[in-house]
């Protein structure tokens, strides 16, 4: 997968707060990975919360489409 500025890489914390997501990434350039707690999200400004929600929605739709495509191959 390719991630861009502002991308959401894991949503595990939504279902299991304080857990460590099982994500391994390799970057071509310097990047900053930010882990945001559920409490931290509530302190973000409304525009950032909306963008985060959109990114989470894209991630969920992508994972759902992948699962559905695998199911249709079986």
PyMOL Python script that loads the backbone (N, CA, C, O; Angstrom):
from pymol import cmd

cmd.read_pdbstr("""\
ATOM      1  N   UNK A   1       0.840  -1.183   0.000  1.00  0.00           N
ATOM      2  CA  UNK A   1       0.000   0.000   0.000  1.00  0.00           C
ATOM      3  C   UNK A   1       0.880   1.240   0.000  1.00  0.00           C
ATOM      4  O   UNK A   1       2.016   1.217   0.474  1.00  0.00           O
ATOM      5  N   UNK A   2       0.345   2.298  -0.530  1.00  0.00           N
ATOM      6  CA  UNK A   2       1.041   3.575  -0.535  1.00  0.00           C
ATOM      7  C   UNK A   2       0.247   4.532   0.347  1.00  0.00           C
ATOM      8  O   UNK A   2      -0.967   4.668   0.196  1.00  0.00           O
ATOM      9  N   UNK A   3       0.937   5.184   1.257  1.00  0.00           N
ATOM     10  CA  UNK A   3       0.292   6.145   2.143  1.00  0.00           C
ATOM     11  C   UNK A   3       0.780   7.541   1.802  1.00  0.00           C
ATOM     12  O   UNK A   3       1.923   7.722   1.382  1.00  0.00           O
ATOM     13  N   UNK A   4      -0.082   8.520   1.982  1.00  0.00           N
ATOM     14  CA  UNK A   4       0.242   9.908   1.714  1.00  0.00           C
ATOM     15  C   UNK A   4       0.052  10.727   2.981  1.00  0.00           C
ATOM     16  O   UNK A   4      -0.470  10.224   3.976  1.00  0.00           O
ATOM     17  N   UNK A   5       0.467  11.966   2.949  1.00  0.00           N
ATOM     18  CA  UNK A   5       0.345  12.852   4.098  1.00  0.00           C
ATOM     19  C   UNK A   5      -1.087  12.800   4.644  1.00  0.00           C
ATOM     20  O   UNK A   5      -2.060  12.974   3.910  1.00  0.00           O
ATOM     21  N   UNK A   6      -1.183  12.557   5.941  1.00  0.00           N
ATOM     22  CA  UNK A   6      -2.484  12.503   6.591  1.00  0.00           C
ATOM     23  C   UNK A   6      -3.166  11.152   6.531  1.00  0.00           C
ATOM     24  O   UNK A   6      -4.289  11.011   7.015  1.00  0.00           O
ATOM     25  N   UNK A   7      -2.517  10.155   5.949  1.00  0.00           N
ATOM     26  CA  UNK A   7      -3.126   8.828   5.834  1.00  0.00           C
ATOM     27  C   UNK A   7      -3.275   8.160   7.208  1.00  0.00           C
ATOM     28  O   UNK A   7      -2.468   8.374   8.112  1.00  0.00           O
ATOM     29  N   UNK A   8      -4.298   7.369   7.334  1.00  0.00           N
ATOM     30  CA  UNK A   8      -4.518   6.558   8.528  1.00  0.00           C
ATOM     31  C   UNK A   8      -3.999   5.167   8.217  1.00  0.00           C
ATOM     32  O   UNK A   8      -4.388   4.565   7.217  1.00  0.00           O
ATOM     33  N   UNK A   9      -3.120   4.652   9.072  1.00  0.00           N
ATOM     34  CA  UNK A   9      -2.515   3.346   8.805  1.00  0.00           C
ATOM     35  C   UNK A   9      -3.157   2.228   9.592  1.00  0.00           C
ATOM     36  O   UNK A   9      -3.054   1.064   9.204  1.00  0.00           O
ATOM     37  N   UNK A  10      -3.809   2.550  10.678  1.00  0.00           N
ATOM     38  CA  UNK A  10      -4.415   1.517  11.522  1.00  0.00           C
ATOM     39  C   UNK A  10      -5.555   2.121  12.319  1.00  0.00           C
ATOM     40  O   UNK A  10      -5.495   3.278  12.736  1.00  0.00           O
ATOM     41  N   UNK A  11      -6.572   1.341  12.520  1.00  0.00           N
ATOM     42  CA  UNK A  11      -7.704   1.811  13.334  1.00  0.00           C
ATOM     43  C   UNK A  11      -7.925   0.872  14.516  1.00  0.00           C
ATOM     44  O   UNK A  11      -8.988   0.887  15.138  1.00  0.00           O
ATOM     45  N   UNK A  12      -6.928   0.064  14.819  1.00  0.00           N
ATOM     46  CA  UNK A  12      -7.042  -0.905  15.897  1.00  0.00           C
ATOM     47  C   UNK A  12      -7.394  -0.230  17.223  1.00  0.00           C
ATOM     48  O   UNK A  12      -8.140  -0.782  18.032  1.00  0.00           O
ATOM     49  N   UNK A  13      -6.853   0.958  17.432  1.00  0.00           N
ATOM     50  CA  UNK A  13      -7.113   1.667  18.679  1.00  0.00           C
ATOM     51  C   UNK A  13      -8.570   2.005  18.896  1.00  0.00           C
ATOM     52  O   UNK A  13      -8.993   2.199  20.036  1.00  0.00           O
ATOM     53  N   UNK A  14      -9.353   2.080  17.824  1.00  0.00           N
ATOM     54  CA  UNK A  14     -10.788   2.347  17.983  1.00  0.00           C
ATOM     55  C   UNK A  14     -11.490   1.162  18.625  1.00  0.00           C
ATOM     56  O   UNK A  14     -12.405   1.335  19.431  1.00  0.00           O
ATOM     57  N   UNK A  15     -11.056  -0.047  18.264  1.00  0.00           N
ATOM     58  CA  UNK A  15     -11.686  -1.255  18.788  1.00  0.00           C
ATOM     59  C   UNK A  15     -11.022  -1.732  20.070  1.00  0.00           C
ATOM     60  O   UNK A  15     -11.681  -2.304  20.938  1.00  0.00           O
ATOM     61  N   UNK A  16      -9.709  -1.498  20.194  1.00  0.00           N
ATOM     62  CA  UNK A  16      -8.952  -1.997  21.340  1.00  0.00           C
ATOM     63  C   UNK A  16      -7.985  -0.914  21.798  1.00  0.00           C
ATOM     64  O   UNK A  16      -6.796  -0.968  21.482  1.00  0.00           O
ATOM     65  N   UNK A  17      -8.488   0.076  22.546  1.00  0.00           N
ATOM     66  CA  UNK A  17      -7.626   1.184  22.987  1.00  0.00           C
ATOM     67  C   UNK A  17      -6.401   0.677  23.745  1.00  0.00           C
ATOM     68  O   UNK A  17      -6.464  -0.334  24.444  1.00  0.00           O
ATOM     69  N   UNK A  18      -5.301   1.386  23.598  1.00  0.00           N
ATOM     70  CA  UNK A  18      -4.017   1.085  24.247  1.00  0.00           C
ATOM     71  C   UNK A  18      -3.318  -0.151  23.699  1.00  0.00           C
ATOM     72  O   UNK A  18      -2.285  -0.553  24.234  1.00  0.00           O
ATOM     73  N   UNK A  19      -3.853  -0.766  22.645  1.00  0.00           N
ATOM     74  CA  UNK A  19      -3.159  -1.892  22.021  1.00  0.00           C
ATOM     75  C   UNK A  19      -2.167  -1.344  20.999  1.00  0.00           C
ATOM     76  O   UNK A  19      -2.293  -0.206  20.548  1.00  0.00           O
ATOM     77  N   UNK A  20      -1.199  -2.146  20.644  1.00  0.00           N
ATOM     78  CA  UNK A  20      -0.231  -1.752  19.625  1.00  0.00           C
ATOM     79  C   UNK A  20      -0.647  -2.336  18.290  1.00  0.00           C
ATOM     80  O   UNK A  20      -0.809  -3.551  18.175  1.00  0.00           O
ATOM     81  N   UNK A  21      -0.823  -1.496  17.273  1.00  0.00           N
ATOM     82  CA  UNK A  21      -1.223  -2.006  15.962  1.00  0.00           C
ATOM     83  C   UNK A  21      -0.119  -2.848  15.338  1.00  0.00           C
ATOM     84  O   UNK A  21       1.065  -2.562  15.508  1.00  0.00           O
ATOM     85  N   UNK A  22      -0.515  -3.883  14.618  1.00  0.00           N
ATOM     86  CA  UNK A  22       0.445  -4.762  13.947  1.00  0.00           C
ATOM     87  C   UNK A  22       0.723  -4.222  12.554  1.00  0.00           C
ATOM     88  O   UNK A  22       0.282  -4.797  11.558  1.00  0.00           O
ATOM     89  N   UNK A  23       1.450  -3.122  12.486  1.00  0.00           N
ATOM     90  CA  UNK A  23       1.747  -2.483  11.214  1.00  0.00           C
ATOM     91  C   UNK A  23       3.256  -2.313  11.096  1.00  0.00           C
ATOM     92  O   UNK A  23       3.900  -1.794  12.008  1.00  0.00           O
ATOM     93  N   UNK A  24       3.809  -2.743   9.990  1.00  0.00           N
ATOM     94  CA  UNK A  24       5.220  -2.517   9.687  1.00  0.00           C
ATOM     95  C   UNK A  24       5.276  -1.682   8.421  1.00  0.00           C
ATOM     96  O   UNK A  24       4.623  -1.996   7.425  1.00  0.00           O
ATOM     97  N   UNK A  25       6.063  -0.616   8.468  1.00  0.00           N
ATOM     98  CA  UNK A  25       6.144   0.281   7.321  1.00  0.00           C
ATOM     99  C   UNK A  25       7.599   0.586   6.998  1.00  0.00           C
ATOM    100  O   UNK A  25       8.451   0.617   7.886  1.00  0.00           O
ATOM    101  N   UNK A  26       7.872   0.810   5.728  1.00  0.00           N
ATOM    102  CA  UNK A  26       9.175   1.262   5.254  1.00  0.00           C
ATOM    103  C   UNK A  26       8.933   2.541   4.477  1.00  0.00           C
ATOM    104  O   UNK A  26       8.089   2.584   3.582  1.00  0.00           O
ATOM    105  N   UNK A  27       9.675   3.582   4.823  1.00  0.00           N
ATOM    106  CA  UNK A  27       9.481   4.886   4.184  1.00  0.00           C
ATOM    107  C   UNK A  27      10.635   5.213   3.253  1.00  0.00           C
ATOM    108  O   UNK A  27      11.781   4.849   3.516  1.00  0.00           O
ATOM    109  N   UNK A  28      10.323   5.902   2.164  1.00  0.00           N
ATOM    110  CA  UNK A  28      11.354   6.353   1.231  1.00  0.00           C
ATOM    111  C   UNK A  28      12.037   7.623   1.732  1.00  0.00           C
ATOM    112  O   UNK A  28      13.210   7.849   1.435  1.00  0.00           O
ATOM    113  N   UNK A  29      11.336   8.436   2.472  1.00  0.00           N
ATOM    114  CA  UNK A  29      11.864   9.690   3.013  1.00  0.00           C
ATOM    115  C   UNK A  29      11.572   9.730   4.507  1.00  0.00           C
ATOM    116  O   UNK A  29      11.010   8.790   5.070  1.00  0.00           O
ATOM    117  N   UNK A  30      11.963  10.837   5.142  1.00  0.00           N
ATOM    118  CA  UNK A  30      11.661  11.013   6.556  1.00  0.00           C
ATOM    119  C   UNK A  30      10.155  11.168   6.729  1.00  0.00           C
ATOM    120  O   UNK A  30       9.506  11.906   5.988  1.00  0.00           O
ATOM    121  N   UNK A  31       9.614  10.470   7.711  1.00  0.00           N
ATOM    122  CA  UNK A  31       8.189  10.559   8.016  1.00  0.00           C
ATOM    123  C   UNK A  31       8.017  10.656   9.525  1.00  0.00           C
ATOM    124  O   UNK A  31       8.937  10.367  10.290  1.00  0.00           O
ATOM    125  N   UNK A  32       6.852  11.058   9.927  1.00  0.00           N
ATOM    126  CA  UNK A  32       6.514  11.110  11.345  1.00  0.00           C
ATOM    127  C   UNK A  32       5.238  10.307  11.546  1.00  0.00           C
ATOM    128  O   UNK A  32       4.204  10.603  10.947  1.00  0.00           O
ATOM    129  N   UNK A  33       5.323   9.299  12.386  1.00  0.00           N
ATOM    130  CA  UNK A  33       4.158   8.482  12.721  1.00  0.00           C
ATOM    131  C   UNK A  33       3.594   8.995  14.033  1.00  0.00           C
ATOM    132  O   UNK A  33       4.304   9.090  15.033  1.00  0.00           O
ATOM    133  N   UNK A  34       2.335   9.319  14.019  1.00  0.00           N
ATOM    134  CA  UNK A  34       1.681   9.862  15.207  1.00  0.00           C
ATOM    135  C   UNK A  34       0.585   8.905  15.644  1.00  0.00           C
ATOM    136  O   UNK A  34      -0.313   8.568  14.872  1.00  0.00           O
ATOM    137  N   UNK A  35       0.674   8.476  16.892  1.00  0.00           N
ATOM    138  CA  UNK A  35      -0.370   7.623  17.458  1.00  0.00           C
ATOM    139  C   UNK A  35      -1.300   8.529  18.266  1.00  0.00           C
ATOM    140  O   UNK A  35      -0.878   9.199  19.209  1.00  0.00           O
ATOM    141  N   UNK A  36      -2.562   8.532  17.875  1.00  0.00           N
ATOM    142  CA  UNK A  36      -3.539   9.405  18.525  1.00  0.00           C
ATOM    143  C   UNK A  36      -4.490   8.547  19.355  1.00  0.00           C
ATOM    144  O   UNK A  36      -5.135   7.639  18.831  1.00  0.00           O
ATOM    145  N   UNK A  37      -4.571   8.833  20.625  1.00  0.00           N
ATOM    146  CA  UNK A  37      -5.488   8.104  21.497  1.00  0.00           C
ATOM    147  C   UNK A  37      -6.918   8.594  21.270  1.00  0.00           C
ATOM    148  O   UNK A  37      -7.137   9.642  20.661  1.00  0.00           O
ATOM    149  N   UNK A  38      -7.876   7.832  21.761  1.00  0.00           N
ATOM    150  CA  UNK A  38      -9.279   8.258  21.660  1.00  0.00           C
ATOM    151  C   UNK A  38      -9.473   9.604  22.355  1.00  0.00           C
ATOM    152  O   UNK A  38     -10.203  10.468  21.868  1.00  0.00           O
ATOM    153  N   UNK A  39      -8.814   9.767  23.492  1.00  0.00           N
ATOM    154  CA  UNK A  39      -8.913  11.035  24.214  1.00  0.00           C
ATOM    155  C   UNK A  39      -8.285  12.163  23.401  1.00  0.00           C
ATOM    156  O   UNK A  39      -8.794  13.284  23.383  1.00  0.00           O
ATOM    157  N   UNK A  40      -7.177  11.859  22.731  1.00  0.00           N
ATOM    158  CA  UNK A  40      -6.498  12.866  21.917  1.00  0.00           C
ATOM    159  C   UNK A  40      -7.354  13.354  20.770  1.00  0.00           C
ATOM    160  O   UNK A  40      -7.305  14.530  20.410  1.00  0.00           O
ATOM    161  N   UNK A  41      -8.144  12.455  20.189  1.00  0.00           N
ATOM    162  CA  UNK A  41      -9.016  12.837  19.078  1.00  0.00           C
ATOM    163  C   UNK A  41     -10.008  13.914  19.507  1.00  0.00           C
ATOM    164  O   UNK A  41     -10.319  14.827  18.742  1.00  0.00           O
ATOM    165  N   UNK A  42     -10.498  13.797  20.733  1.00  0.00           N
ATOM    166  CA  UNK A  42     -11.489  14.769  21.211  1.00  0.00           C
ATOM    167  C   UNK A  42     -10.882  16.161  21.380  1.00  0.00           C
ATOM    168  O   UNK A  42     -11.620  17.144  21.441  1.00  0.00           O
ATOM    169  N   UNK A  43      -9.558  16.265  21.456  1.00  0.00           N
ATOM    170  CA  UNK A  43      -8.895  17.558  21.611  1.00  0.00           C
ATOM    171  C   UNK A  43      -8.499  18.186  20.271  1.00  0.00           C
ATOM    172  O   UNK A  43      -8.015  19.318  20.241  1.00  0.00           O
ATOM    173  N   UNK A  44      -8.700  17.467  19.165  1.00  0.00           N
ATOM    174  CA  UNK A  44      -8.377  18.007  17.842  1.00  0.00           C
ATOM    175  C   UNK A  44      -9.429  19.019  17.417  1.00  0.00           C
ATOM    176  O   UNK A  44     -10.582  18.933  17.839  1.00  0.00           O
ATOM    177  N   UNK A  45      -9.041  19.975  16.584  1.00  0.00           N
ATOM    178  CA  UNK A  45     -10.029  20.923  16.084  1.00  0.00           C
ATOM    179  C   UNK A  45     -10.997  20.191  15.146  1.00  0.00           C
ATOM    180  O   UNK A  45     -10.679  19.113  14.644  1.00  0.00           O
ATOM    181  N   UNK A  46     -12.158  20.767  14.916  1.00  0.00           N
ATOM    182  CA  UNK A  46     -13.225  20.084  14.179  1.00  0.00           C
ATOM    183  C   UNK A  46     -12.814  19.736  12.747  1.00  0.00           C
ATOM    184  O   UNK A  46     -13.201  18.679  12.248  1.00  0.00           O
ATOM    185  N   UNK A  47     -12.047  20.585  12.078  1.00  0.00           N
ATOM    186  CA  UNK A  47     -11.621  20.298  10.706  1.00  0.00           C
ATOM    187  C   UNK A  47     -10.714  19.059  10.673  1.00  0.00           C
ATOM    188  O   UNK A  47     -10.827  18.221   9.779  1.00  0.00           O
ATOM    189  N   UNK A  48      -9.823  18.958  11.649  1.00  0.00           N
ATOM    190  CA  UNK A  48      -8.924  17.811  11.719  1.00  0.00           C
ATOM    191  C   UNK A  48      -9.705  16.540  12.056  1.00  0.00           C
ATOM    192  O   UNK A  48      -9.407  15.475  11.516  1.00  0.00           O
ATOM    193  N   UNK A  49     -10.689  16.636  12.934  1.00  0.00           N
ATOM    194  CA  UNK A  49     -11.531  15.481  13.262  1.00  0.00           C
ATOM    195  C   UNK A  49     -12.274  14.990  12.024  1.00  0.00           C
ATOM    196  O   UNK A  49     -12.396  13.785  11.807  1.00  0.00           O
ATOM    197  N   UNK A  50     -12.766  15.914  11.219  1.00  0.00           N
ATOM    198  CA  UNK A  50     -13.479  15.542   9.995  1.00  0.00           C
ATOM    199  C   UNK A  50     -12.539  14.843   9.027  1.00  0.00           C
ATOM    200  O   UNK A  50     -12.896  13.815   8.451  1.00  0.00           O
ATOM    201  N   UNK A  51     -11.330  15.394   8.838  1.00  0.00           N
ATOM    202  CA  UNK A  51     -10.360  14.771   7.934  1.00  0.00           C
ATOM    203  C   UNK A  51      -9.964  13.389   8.435  1.00  0.00           C
ATOM    204  O   UNK A  51      -9.842  12.455   7.642  1.00  0.00           O
ATOM    205  N   UNK A  52      -9.765  13.252   9.723  1.00  0.00           N
ATOM    206  CA  UNK A  52      -9.434  11.951  10.302  1.00  0.00           C
ATOM    207  C   UNK A  52     -10.575  10.963  10.059  1.00  0.00           C
ATOM    208  O   UNK A  52     -10.333   9.808   9.708  1.00  0.00           O
ATOM    209  N   UNK A  53     -11.807  11.410  10.244  1.00  0.00           N
ATOM    210  CA  UNK A  53     -12.965  10.555   9.983  1.00  0.00           C
ATOM    211  C   UNK A  53     -13.027  10.099   8.535  1.00  0.00           C
ATOM    212  O   UNK A  53     -13.340   8.941   8.256  1.00  0.00           O
ATOM    213  N   UNK A  54     -12.728  11.010   7.611  1.00  0.00           N
ATOM    214  CA  UNK A  54     -12.708  10.653   6.187  1.00  0.00           C
ATOM    215  C   UNK A  54     -11.628   9.613   5.904  1.00  0.00           C
ATOM    216  O   UNK A  54     -11.860   8.655   5.167  1.00  0.00           O
ATOM    217  N   UNK A  55     -10.448   9.802   6.492  1.00  0.00           N
ATOM    218  CA  UNK A  55      -9.354   8.860   6.283  1.00  0.00           C
ATOM    219  C   UNK A  55      -9.679   7.483   6.861  1.00  0.00           C
ATOM    220  O   UNK A  55      -9.376   6.461   6.246  1.00  0.00           O
ATOM    221  N   UNK A  56     -10.290   7.460   8.032  1.00  0.00           N
ATOM    222  CA  UNK A  56     -10.695   6.189   8.643  1.00  0.00           C
ATOM    223  C   UNK A  56     -11.745   5.509   7.763  1.00  0.00           C
ATOM    224  O   UNK A  56     -11.703   4.293   7.573  1.00  0.00           O
ATOM    225  N   UNK A  57     -12.679   6.284   7.231  1.00  0.00           N
ATOM    226  CA  UNK A  57     -13.708   5.726   6.348  1.00  0.00           C
ATOM    227  C   UNK A  57     -13.096   5.100   5.105  1.00  0.00           C
ATOM    228  O   UNK A  57     -13.501   4.014   4.689  1.00  0.00           O
ATOM    229  N   UNK A  58     -12.117   5.783   4.510  1.00  0.00           N
ATOM    230  CA  UNK A  58     -11.432   5.233   3.335  1.00  0.00           C
ATOM    231  C   UNK A  58     -10.740   3.916   3.668  1.00  0.00           C
ATOM    232  O   UNK A  58     -10.796   2.963   2.890  1.00  0.00           O
ATOM    233  N   UNK A  59     -10.093   3.867   4.823  1.00  0.00           N
ATOM    234  CA  UNK A  59      -9.396   2.652   5.243  1.00  0.00           C
ATOM    235  C   UNK A  59     -10.386   1.505   5.445  1.00  0.00           C
ATOM    236  O   UNK A  59     -10.137   0.383   5.005  1.00  0.00           O
ATOM    237  N   UNK A  60     -11.498   1.787   6.103  1.00  0.00           N
ATOM    238  CA  UNK A  60     -12.514   0.753   6.325  1.00  0.00           C
ATOM    239  C   UNK A  60     -13.102   0.250   5.005  1.00  0.00           C
ATOM    240  O   UNK A  60     -13.288  -0.954   4.829  1.00  0.00           O
ATOM    241  N   UNK A  61     -13.393   1.165   4.081  1.00  0.00           N
ATOM    242  CA  UNK A  61     -13.942   0.764   2.787  1.00  0.00           C
ATOM    243  C   UNK A  61     -12.942  -0.072   1.993  1.00  0.00           C
ATOM    244  O   UNK A  61     -13.320  -1.038   1.329  1.00  0.00           O
ATOM    245  N   UNK A  62     -11.683   0.299   2.065  1.00  0.00           N
ATOM    246  CA  UNK A  62     -10.639  -0.454   1.374  1.00  0.00           C
ATOM    247  C   UNK A  62     -10.534  -1.874   1.925  1.00  0.00           C
ATOM    248  O   UNK A  62     -10.452  -2.839   1.166  1.00  0.00           O
ATOM    249  N   UNK A  63     -10.538  -1.991   3.248  1.00  0.00           N
ATOM    250  CA  UNK A  63     -10.455  -3.318   3.872  1.00  0.00           C
ATOM    251  C   UNK A  63     -11.704  -4.145   3.575  1.00  0.00           C
ATOM    252  O   UNK A  63     -11.603  -5.350   3.345  1.00  0.00           O
ATOM    253  N   UNK A  64     -12.873  -3.519   3.576  1.00  0.00           N
ATOM    254  CA  UNK A  64     -14.116  -4.217   3.259  1.00  0.00           C
ATOM    255  C   UNK A  64     -14.099  -4.713   1.819  1.00  0.00           C
ATOM    256  O   UNK A  64     -14.472  -5.855   1.550  1.00  0.00           O
ATOM    257  N   UNK A  65     -13.672  -3.866   0.901  1.00  0.00           N
ATOM    258  CA  UNK A  65     -13.597  -4.264  -0.515  1.00  0.00           C
ATOM    259  C   UNK A  65     -12.639  -5.436  -0.688  1.00  0.00           C
ATOM    260  O   UNK A  65     -12.926  -6.359  -1.450  1.00  0.00           O
ATOM    261  N   UNK A  66     -11.508  -5.411   0.006  1.00  0.00           N
ATOM    262  CA  UNK A  66     -10.537  -6.497  -0.066  1.00  0.00           C
ATOM    263  C   UNK A  66     -11.161  -7.793   0.441  1.00  0.00           C
ATOM    264  O   UNK A  66     -11.025  -8.838  -0.195  1.00  0.00           O
ATOM    265  N   UNK A  67     -11.842  -7.732   1.581  1.00  0.00           N
ATOM    266  CA  UNK A  67     -12.486  -8.927   2.151  1.00  0.00           C
ATOM    267  C   UNK A  67     -13.562  -9.470   1.208  1.00  0.00           C
ATOM    268  O   UNK A  67     -13.664 -10.680   1.007  1.00  0.00           O
ATOM    269  N   UNK A  68     -14.351  -8.581   0.638  1.00  0.00           N
ATOM    270  CA  UNK A  68     -15.402  -9.012  -0.279  1.00  0.00           C
ATOM    271  C   UNK A  68     -14.824  -9.641  -1.538  1.00  0.00           C
ATOM    272  O   UNK A  68     -15.376 -10.612  -2.056  1.00  0.00           O
ATOM    273  N   UNK A  69     -13.714  -9.096  -2.035  1.00  0.00           N
ATOM    274  CA  UNK A  69     -13.097  -9.671  -3.235  1.00  0.00           C
ATOM    275  C   UNK A  69     -12.526 -11.052  -2.945  1.00  0.00           C
ATOM    276  O   UNK A  69     -12.596 -11.939  -3.795  1.00  0.00           O
ATOM    277  N   UNK A  70     -11.972 -11.244  -1.776  1.00  0.00           N
ATOM    278  CA  UNK A  70     -11.443 -12.558  -1.387  1.00  0.00           C
ATOM    279  C   UNK A  70     -12.573 -13.561  -1.250  1.00  0.00           C
ATOM    280  O   UNK A  70     -12.434 -14.721  -1.639  1.00  0.00           O
ATOM    281  N   UNK A  71     -13.697 -13.112  -0.693  1.00  0.00           N
ATOM    282  CA  UNK A  71     -14.848 -13.997  -0.502  1.00  0.00           C
ATOM    283  C   UNK A  71     -15.413 -14.430  -1.839  1.00  0.00           C
ATOM    284  O   UNK A  71     -15.836 -15.577  -1.987  1.00  0.00           O
ATOM    285  N   UNK A  72     -15.429 -13.529  -2.823  1.00  0.00           N
ATOM    286  CA  UNK A  72     -15.997 -13.859  -4.122  1.00  0.00           C
ATOM    287  C   UNK A  72     -15.114 -14.833  -4.899  1.00  0.00           C
ATOM    288  O   UNK A  72     -15.584 -15.503  -5.818  1.00  0.00           O
ATOM    289  N   UNK A  73     -13.829 -14.909  -4.529  1.00  0.00           N
ATOM    290  CA  UNK A  73     -12.912 -15.842  -5.192  1.00  0.00           C
ATOM    291  C   UNK A  73     -13.055 -17.263  -4.654  1.00  0.00           C
ATOM    292  O   UNK A  73     -12.669 -18.220  -5.326  1.00  0.00           O
ATOM    293  N   UNK A  74     -13.598 -17.406  -3.466  1.00  0.00           N
ATOM    294  CA  UNK A  74     -13.731 -18.734  -2.845  1.00  0.00           C
ATOM    295  C   UNK A  74     -14.835 -19.559  -3.440  1.00  0.00           C
ATOM    296  O   UNK A  74     -15.057 -20.693  -3.014  1.00  0.00           O
TER     297      UNK A  74
END
""", "prot")
cmd.dss("prot")
cmd.show_as("cartoon", "prot")
cmd.util.cbc("prot")
cmd.orient("prot")
